[in-house]
């Protein structure tokens, strides 16, 4: 019985390490992604990252001139029928052709930079 408990605890610890490693890599990737669109202004937080095979996330936070925290999160889902986005929890809507092309360019640049800067892979 004790062996099972210890084995279970060991597996849980391995899983926690794996999850924390994954989160750390996503954070590193998101910072690089946020820098793809130029310097991040002082007081801003900008992230752009690939969540899974079909999901991209753009997130930005800043304090506006009246001192209010502003947050914008856009989730892009790549579907067989096209690219849709949901912004700040609202429903999905199709993106324009121009926005789709911009996302594709950003995704390619993101992949290149992340492979080089995070995973040390030459592309």
C-alpha positions in Angstrom: 0.0 0.0 0.0 2.8 2.4 0.9 4.6 1.6 -2.4 1.4 2.6 -4.3 1.1 5.9 -2.5 4.8 6.7 -3.0 4.6 5.7 -6.7 1.5 7.9 -7.1 3.2 10.8 -5.4 6.2 10.4 -7.6 4.1 10.4 -10.8 2.2 13.5 -9.6 5.5 15.2 -9.0 6.7 14.3 -12.5 3.5 15.6 -14.0 3.8 18.9 -12.0 7.3 19.3 -13.3 6.1 18.6 -16.9 3.3 21.1 -16.6 5.5 23.8 -15.0 8.1 23.3 -17.8 5.4 23.6 -20.4 4.1 26.8 -18.8 7.6 28.3 -18.6 8.2 27.6 -22.3 4.8 29.2 -23.3 5.8 32.3 -21.2 9.1 32.5 -23.0 7.5 32.1 -26.4 4.8 34.6 -25.6 7.4 37.3 -24.7 9.2 36.7 -28.0 5.9 36.8 -29.8 4.9 40.1 -28.2 8.2 41.7 -29.5 7.4 40.7 -33.1 5.3 43.8 -33.5 7.9 46.3 -32.4 9.2 47.4 -29.0 6.7 46.9 -26.1 6.0 50.4 -24.7 6.9 51.1 -21.1 4.1 50.0 -18.8 2.7 47.6 -21.4 2.6 43.9 -21.4 2.2 42.3 -24.8 2.1 38.6 -25.6 1.5 36.6 -28.7 1.8 32.8 -28.7 0.7 29.5 -30.2 -1.5 27.6 -27.6 -1.9 24.5 -29.7 -2.0 23.3 -33.3 -4.9 25.6 -34.3 -5.0 28.3 -31.6 -3.1 31.6 -31.4 -3.5 34.2 -28.6 -2.7 37.9 -28.7 -2.8 39.6 -25.2 -2.0 43.1 -24.3 -2.3 45.1 -21.0 -1.6 48.7 -20.3 -2.6 51.6 -18.1 -4.4 54.3 -20.1 -4.1 58.1 -19.6 -6.8 58.0 -16.9 -5.0 55.4 -14.9 -7.4 52.5 -15.9 -6.0 49.1 -16.6 -6.9 48.1 -20.1 -6.7 44.5 -21.2 -7.4 43.1 -24.7 -7.2 39.3 -25.4 -7.8 38.0 -28.9 -8.0 34.3 -29.6 -7.5 33.1 -33.2 -8.7 29.7 -34.2 -7.6 28.3 -37.5 -10.4 26.1 -38.9 -10.8 24.2 -42.2 -13.3 26.9 -43.2 -11.0 29.8 -42.3 -9.7 31.8 -39.4 -12.0 33.1 -36.7 -11.3 35.2 -33.7 -12.9 35.9 -30.3 -12.0 39.0 -28.5 -12.4 39.6 -24.8 -14.8 36.6 -24.4 -17.2 37.7 -27.1 -18.4 35.3 -29.8 -16.3 34.2 -32.7 -16.3 36.1 -36.0 -14.5 35.5 -39.2 -11.4 37.6 -39.8 -10.8 39.6 -42.9 -8.5 38.4 -45.7 -5.9 41.1 -44.6 -6.1 40.1 -41.0 -5.7 36.4 -41.9 -2.6 37.3 -44.0 -1.1 39.3 -41.1 -1.7 36.4 -38.7 0.0 33.9 -41.1 3.0 36.2 -41.5 3.2 36.7 -37.7 2.9 32.9 -37.1 5.8 32.2 -39.5 8.0 34.9 -37.9 7.0 33.6 -34.5 8.0 30.1 -35.4 11.3 31.2 -36.8 12.2 33.4 -33.7 11.0 30.8 -31.2 12.9 28.0 -32.8 16.1 30.1 -32.8 15.8 32.0 -29.5 14.1 29.4 -27.2 15.0 26.1 -28.7 18.4 27.0 -30.4 17.3 25.4 -33.7 18.7 27.0 -36.9 16.1 27.7 -39.5 
